[in-house]
Each structure stands twice: as structure tokens, then as C-alpha cells.
Amino acid sequence: MNKSLDELRRRIKAGTLKKQINAIVPEQCETGWGKATWREPLERTTRVVNVTGWDLCEIGYTLAGGFLRHADWDYTTLSMGQSWIRERQWCGIDPGSNSHDREFAEDLIDLADIVHLNGGHDWWFLDRLDLRGKRLLIHHHGGTYRRTWRRLEVLETRAGYGRLVSTPDLLMYARGGRFAPAEWLPHPVDLSELDRAIPRWEKPDGGPVDVLHAYTIKGNKGTDQFLSSCAEAQRMGARLRPGLIHYVSRRQSLWLISQADIYFASFHNGPGMAALEAMAMGIPTLAGCSEAELGCQLRALDVSRAEELPWLYVTPENCGRVLRELAADADLRRHWGEKGRRYVEQWHSAPVVVEKLMGIYERTPECRGVVVGNAVVMGK
């Protein structure tokens, strides 16, 4: 942070934080043209700014597109840089080295009714702008949250934030009681785009069954154990051809996954975004997690047994057998592929997620304070 918390508190009391832009006359207008033509809309729309670093799963990108097509709110996702997977950006900015980008972002946030933060509380604008009176939400995506959730739960509850998690397994990191609960927001999937732009492949009969697995770090998903399970299935007679997807762009990954007969996600934490996209393509998908995480998955989907999940729940002990059964039975693969597709349509399609998120936004009260780093700056 570029200002101390004491200085921030002093500026709040003095009323010298940056004020909201006057929406009647744009400050940026130098010619006078805007002064003659600018008007407030008859019905004021709700304005949302979603702030993220790397938009790795294109969650913010898909949300912005979903709100554009399925809602009447003004929704902008600001993302800062791209990772090696070259994820698409709705509105890419570089606030670190570009002062115009920084001012542009601050102006949008000034005018927003709702600010949707992703991942953490170290954004540069938190100690520059007066965010009192806005609805603030924090969206956690795993990673460090699994280690720091207790501290974050305290800070975010005190500040009055809405709290979101991106996968059901993260719901286990909560104490309940006086602490604000987190709510699972399913990853949005643009089914119309996948159906139009990603091919479905006609494969000749009699060839090997292709099972694909995408990973960044092997240990995070159990990649070596997956390969051992494939070898076990092959020893039992399965005509199985395993393939690995590693360090390719997001678009390349989708094309590769679309050619799979079976997709293996992970032995840890359950299905991620690539698994959801495989299910959306009608590809039977395997995923595992711990017993505690499995309980969260079952409760989130309102089912009682692992067999009722829309993916095949596997462990290192049974994965080889499950792969052999799938490789030998095209009808079984078709059954699980159709079940996965129905699940994505019901829980993850863009209009469904947009409607759910609008409800969360509307239920979130105005914040009581702002989390800045490791502290909460309270309003007057």
C-alpha cells in the first residue's frame, strides 16, 4: 500500500478522499461537446466493476459477457495482465506503469454501486478511494485462501463484505456462527460459444479410447497417479491411450479436450474449469477429492451419494477399474457424457450464473468498512 492506514483514516475523517465523478458533465471532456450532449439516463442502471489480476478461467470475462446478454446492468471486468494460457480479457489495464489506466479504473470504481474483488485485499485503489456506501464482495479462488481463511473470515465479516468461493470444496473453510458465511458461485460457462466454436469429432470405430488430462503442476492434481491408473487399466486389457495437456494456451486446450473420449480432472479438490468444459462437450469426466471435500460437493449439489454426482468420483484405488469399464463400454461413456452436459446446463450456463449472482449482489448490504491489507478501515 502506498499510504499508511493511519493516513487513510485521517483522510477519511477530513473528507479528502477522492470524490465521485459528477456524472452530468464528464471531467475528461475538453471540447465542450460533452457538456452539450451528456444526459443522465431516465432509469439509472446498477453499475458493477469486477476487479481481477489474471482472469485465469475467464470467469470475469464470461460474467461480463453474460451480464451484457442476459441482464440490464452495466458490468465491467478489469483484469491486469495475462498468464501463459493467454486468457481473454474483457477490459485489460496496466495500473502499475500506466497512470491513464489507473485513473480510468478509479473513475469506473468511483461510479460503481457494487465492487467485486477477486483473490485478496491488496488492490492499489483501496487506500485511495472512498468506497463507503458501496456493496463490496470478495471472491476467493483457492490457493492461499486454504491457508489464510481464518484471518480473512474475521476481516471480511467485520467490514460487511459479501463472500464468494469459486468451488464447493472451499465451503469447508468456515466457522459459522457470528462469521459471515461464504456462498458458492459456480464457474460460468458460455455454452453457446462452446457449441458454435469448438468442434465435436467423428471417430472411427475400433481405435483406442483417448483419455486426456490437463495440468500445470503435477502434484496439484495427482498426474503421476493418473498415469499409474491408466497403466493399470491397460494391464486389465483396456485399449486406452492417455494424453497430457501441459503449458498450452486456453484456446488450444479446448481444442485438445474436445478430442477426448474421457477426461480426467484431478484427485484433489474436485472438478475445475477444464473439467466443466469437458462435461459441457459431453465428455465423461473423472474427478476426486478428500472425504471432507466430497461432503461439500454433495451438499452443494443437494445429493446424498457420490454416484449421484454428474462426474465419476474416483480415488487412486479405483481409478484404474473405472477407466477400464469406461474404455470397454461406449454406452456407459455416453451416459456419463450426457449427465455431465445436463449438469453444466443446470448449474453453470451463463444465464443461470448471472441470475444467481444478481441475487447475491442484491442481498449484499452496503459495506461497513474496507479491508486494506491486514486491517479494516471503518467508515464514520
C-alpha positions in Angstrom: 0.0 0.0 0.0 1.3 3.5 -0.9 -0.2 5.2 2.2 -0.3 4.1 5.8 -3.5 3.1 7.4 -3.2 6.0 9.8 -3.0 8.4 6.9 -6.0 6.8 5.3 -8.1 7.2 8.5 -7.0 10.8 8.8 -8.1 11.5 5.2 -11.5 9.8 5.8 -12.1 12.0 8.8 -11.0 15.1 6.9 -13.2 14.2 3.9 -10.3 14.5 1.5 -10.5 11.1 -0.3 -11.2 11.2 -4.0 -14.8 12.2 -4.6 -17.2 10.6 -7.1 -17.2 11.9 -10.6 -20.1 14.2 -11.5 -22.0 12.1 -14.0 -23.7 15.2 -15.5 -20.5 16.8 -17.0 -17.6 14.5 -17.8 -14.4 15.8 -16.3 -12.4 14.4 -19.3 -14.3 16.5 -21.8 -12.1 19.3 -23.1 -14.0 20.4 -26.2 -17.4 21.2 -24.6 -19.2 18.7 -26.9 -20.0 16.5 -23.9 -21.4 19.4 -21.9 -24.0 20.0 -24.6 -25.0 16.3 -25.2 -24.4 14.5 -21.9 -27.6 13.4 -20.1 -28.4 11.1 -17.1 -30.5 8.1 -18.2 -34.2 8.2 -17.3 -33.8 4.9 -15.3 -30.4 4.6 -13.6 -28.9 1.2 -14.1 -26.9 -0.7 -11.5 -23.2 -0.5 -12.1 -20.8 -3.3 -11.2 -17.0 -3.3 -11.5 -15.3 -6.7 -11.2 -11.6 -6.4 -10.4 -9.2 -9.3 -11.0 -5.5 -9.9 -11.7 -5.0 -12.8 -14.1 -8.5 -13.9 -15.1 -7.3 -17.5 -15.4 -10.5 -19.3 -16.0 -12.0 -16.3 -17.8 -14.6 -16.1 -15.0 -14.7 -12.3 -15.1 -14.7 -12.3 -18.9 -17.7 -14.7 -19.1 -19.6 -12.8 -16.3 -19.2 -9.5 -18.1 -20.4 -11.1 -21.4 -23.3 -12.8 -19.5 -24.5 -9.6 -17.9 -24.3 -7.9 -21.3 -26.6 -10.5 -22.9 -28.8 -11.6 -20.1 -29.3 -8.6 -17.7 -29.8 -4.8 -17.9 -27.0 -3.9 -15.5 -23.7 -2.2 -16.5 -21.0 -4.7 -15.8 -17.2 -4.2 -16.4 -14.4 -6.6 -15.6 -11.0 -5.1 -15.2 -8.1 -7.5 -15.5 -4.4 -6.9 -15.1 -2.2 -8.8 -17.4 -2.4 -12.3 -18.9 -0.9 -15.6 -17.8 0.8 -18.1 -20.1 -2.6 -19.6 -21.0 -3.4 -16.3 -22.8 -6.9 -15.9 -21.2 -9.1 -13.4 -22.8 -9.6 -10.0 -21.1 -12.8 -8.0 -21.1 -11.0 -4.8 -20.3 -7.3 -5.2 -19.7 -5.4 -2.5 -17.8 -1.9 -1.9 -16.5 -2.3 0.3 -13.4 1.3 -0.3 -12.3 3.0 1.6 -15.2 0.2 3.4 -16.9 -1.3 6.4 -15.0 -4.1 6.7 -17.5 -5.2 3.1 -16.9 -5.1 3.7 -13.2 -7.3 6.9 -13.5 -9.7 5.1 -15.8 -10.1 2.2 -13.4 -10.6 4.6 -10.4 -13.2 6.5 -12.2 -15.2 3.4 -13.0 -14.9 2.2 -9.4 -16.0 5.7 -8.2 -19.2 5.4 -10.2 -19.9 1.8 -9.3 -22.6 0.6 -7.0 -21.0 -2.8 -6.5 -17.3 -3.7 -6.5 -16.5 -7.3 -6.9 -12.9 -8.1 -5.8 -11.1 -11.3 -6.6 -8.5 -13.1 -4.5 -7.2 -10.6 -2.0 -7.2 -7.1 -0.4 -4.1 -5.6 -1.8 -5.5 -3.6 -4.7 -3.9 -0.2 -5.1 -7.2 1.8 -5.0 -8.4 0.5 -1.6 -6.4 3.3 0.2 -7.2 5.9 -2.5 -10.9 5.9 -3.0 -13.8 6.4 -0.6 -15.7 3.1 -1.0 -18.2 3.8 1.8 -21.9 3.3 0.6 -20.9 0.7 -1.9 -21.6 -3.0 -1.8 -18.3 -4.9 -1.7 -17.8 -8.5 -2.4 -14.7 -10.7 -2.2 -14.4 -13.8 -4.4 -11.9 -16.4 -3.3 -10.5 -19.0 -5.7 -8.5 -21.4 -3.5 -4.7 -21.1 -3.4 -3.7 -19.1 -0.3 -7.3 -19.0 0.9 -7.0 -22.5 2.2 -4.1 -21.3 4.4 -5.4 -17.9 5.5 -9.2 -18.3 5.6 -9.5 -17.8 9.4 -7.9 -14.3 9.3 -9.8 -13.3 6.1 -13.1 -14.5 7.6 -12.6 -12.1 10.5 -11.7 -9.1 8.4 -14.4 -9.6 5.8 -17.1 -10.2 8.4 -16.1 -7.0 10.2 -16.1 -5.0 7.0 -19.5 -6.3 6.0 -18.4 -7.8 2.7 -20.3 -10.3 0.6 -18.2 -13.5 0.5 -17.9 -15.9 -2.5 -16.0 -19.0 -3.3 -15.4 -20.5 -6.7 -15.6 -24.2 -5.9 -17.7 -26.1 -3.3 -14.7 -27.6 -1.5 -13.8 -24.1 -0.3 -17.1 -24.1 1.7 -15.4 -26.3 4.3 -13.2 -23.4 5.4 -15.8 -21.7 7.6 -16.6 -21.5 11.3 -20.2 -20.3 11.1 -21.8 -18.5 14.0 -21.0 -14.8 14.1 -18.9 -15.0 11.0 -20.3 -14.1 7.6 -20.8 -17.3 5.5 -19.3 -17.8 2.1 -21.5 -18.7 -0.9 -20.5 -20.9 -3.8 -20.7 -19.1 -7.2 -20.5 -21.8 -9.9 -18.0 -21.0 -12.7 -19.9 -19.6 -15.7 -19.7 -21.5 -18.9 -20.7 -19.9 -22.2 -22.4 -23.0 -23.7 -23.5 -21.2 -26.9 -19.9 -20.3 -27.7 -18.6 -23.8 -27.0 -21.3 -25.3 -29.1 -20.6 -23.0 -32.0 -16.8 -22.7 -31.9 -15.4 -26.0 -30.6 -15.9 -29.0 -32.9 -17.2 -32.4 -32.0 -15.2 -35.1 -33.6 -16.4 -38.2 -35.5 -14.0 -41.0 -34.7 -13.6 -44.3 -36.4 -14.7 -47.4 -34.5 -12.1 -49.8 -33.2 -9.4 -47.4 -32.2 -8.0 -46.8 -28.8 -10.0 -44.7 -26.3 -8.3 -41.4 -25.6 -8.3 -40.2 -22.0 -6.8 -36.7 -21.6 -5.6 -34.8 -18.5 -4.6 -31.1 -18.3 -2.2 -29.9 -15.6 0.1 -27.1 -14.6 1.8 -28.7 -11.6 1.7 -32.5 -11.4 1.5 -32.6 -7.7 -1.6 -30.4 -7.5 -3.7 -32.8 -9.5 -2.1 -36.2 -8.9 -0.9 -36.5 -12.5 1.6 -39.3 -11.8 -1.1 -41.4 -10.0 -3.4 -40.8 -13.0 -0.7 -42.3 -15.3 -0.3 -45.2 -13.0 -4.1 -45.8 -13.1 -4.0 -45.7 -16.9 -1.3 -48.3 -16.9 -3.3 -50.4 -14.5 -6.3 -50.2 -16.9 -4.1 -51.2 -19.8 -2.9 -54.3 -17.9 -6.5 -55.3 -17.4 -7.0 -55.2 -21.2 -8.3 -51.7 -21.8 -7.5 -50.2 -25.2 -6.7 -46.9 -23.6 -4.4 -44.1 -24.9 -3.6 -41.5 -22.2 -2.6 -38.0 -23.2 -1.3 -35.0 -21.2 -2.1 -31.3 -21.9 0.6 -29.0 -20.4 1.5 -25.4 -20.9 -0.6 -24.6 -23.9 -3.0 -21.6 -24.4 -6.5 -21.8 -23.2 -7.9 -22.0 -26.7 -5.5 -24.8 -27.7 -6.6 -26.6 -24.5 -10.2 -26.5 -25.5 -9.5 -28.0 -28.9 -7.4 -30.8 -27.4 -10.0 -31.6 -24.7 -12.8 -31.7 -27.4 -11.0 -34.7 -29.0 -11.1 -36.8 -25.7 -13.3 -39.8 -25.2 -12.7 -39.5 -21.4 -11.3 -36.5 -19.3 -9.5 -36.9 -16.0 -9.5 -33.8 -13.9 -7.7 -34.4 -10.6 -7.5 -36.5 -7.5 -7.7 -33.3 -5.4 -10.4 -30.7 -4.8 -12.9 -32.0 -7.3 -13.5 -30.7 -10.9 -12.1 -27.4 -12.1 -12.9 -25.2 -15.1 -11.4 -27.6 -17.7 -13.5 -30.4 -16.3 -16.6 -28.3 -16.6 -15.8 -27.6 -20.2 -15.2 -31.3 -20.9 -18.6 -32.0 -19.4 -20.2 -29.3 -21.4 -18.8 -31.0 -24.5 -20.5 -34.3 -23.5 -17.2 -36.0 -22.4 -17.4 -38.3 -19.4 -15.3 -36.7 -16.6 -13.4 -38.2 -13.7 -12.6 -36.2 -10.5 -11.6 -36.9 -6.9 -11.2 -35.1 -3.7 -10.8 -35.8 0.1 -13.7 -37.2 2.1 -14.3 -33.7 3.7 -14.3 -32.1 0.3 -16.7 -34.7 -1.1 -19.2 -33.9 1.7 -19.1 -30.2 0.5 -19.7 -31.3 -3.1 -22.6 -33.5 -2.2 -24.3 -30.8 -0.1 -23.7 -28.1 -2.7 -25.5 -30.2 -5.4 -28.1 -31.5 -3.0 -27.3 -35.2 -3.5 -26.5 -37.8 -0.9 -24.2 -40.3 -2.6 -21.1 -39.9 -4.8 -22.8 -42.0 -7.5 -25.3 -39.2 -7.9 -22.7 -36.6 -8.9 -22.6 -35.6 -12.6 -18.9 -36.7 -12.8 -17.4 -40.1 -11.9 -15.9 -39.8 -8.4 -12.6 -41.6 -8.3 -9.8 -42.4 -5.9 -6.3 -43.7 -6.6 -7.5 -47.1 -5.6 -10.5 -47.4 -8.0 -9.5 -45.2 -10.9 -7.9 -47.9 -13.0 -11.0 -50.1 -12.7 -13.3 -47.1 -13.7 -11.1 -46.3 -16.7 -11.2 -49.9 -17.8 -15.0 -50.0 -17.6 -15.4 -46.8 -19.5 -13.0 -47.8 -22.2 -14.9 -51.0 -22.8 -18.4 -49.5 -22.9 -19.4 -46.8 -25.3 -22.9 -46.6 -23.9 -21.5 -46.0 -20.4 -19.4 -43.2 -21.8 -22.4 -41.7 -23.5 -24.5 -41.9 -20.3 -21.9 -40.0 -18.2 -21.3 -37.5 -21.0 -25.0 -36.7 -21.2 -25.2 -36.5 -17.4 -22.3 -34.0 -17.3 -23.8 -31.9 -20.0 -27.2 -31.6 -18.2 -25.3 -30.6 -15.0 -23.5 -27.8 -16.7 -26.7 -26.6 -18.3 -28.5 -26.6 -14.9 -25.7 -25.1 -12.7 -23.1 -23.3 -14.8 -24.6 -21.9 -18.0 -24.0 -18.2 -18.2 -27.7 -17.0 -17.8 -28.1 -19.3 -14.8 -24.9 -17.9 -13.1 -25.8 -14.3 -14.0 -29.2 -14.7 -12.3 -27.7 -16.3 -9.2 -25.0 -13.5 -8.9 -27.6 -10.8 -9.4 -29.5 -12.2 -6.4 -26.3 -12.3 -4.3 -25.5 -8.7 -5.3 -28.9 -7.5 -4.3 -28.8 -9.3 -0.9 -25.4 -7.8 0.0 -25.7 -4.7 2.2 -23.5 -1.7 2.0 -20.1 -2.3 3.5 -19.3 -1.1 7.0 -15.6 -0.7 6.2 -12.9 -1.6 3.8 -10.3 -4.3 4.2 -6.9 -2.8 3.4 -4.2 -5.4 3.6 -4.4 -6.9 7.1 -6.7 -4.3 8.7 -10.2 -2.9 8.3 -10.7 0.8 7.9 -14.2 1.6 9.2 -16.5 4.3 8.0 -17.5 7.3 10.1 
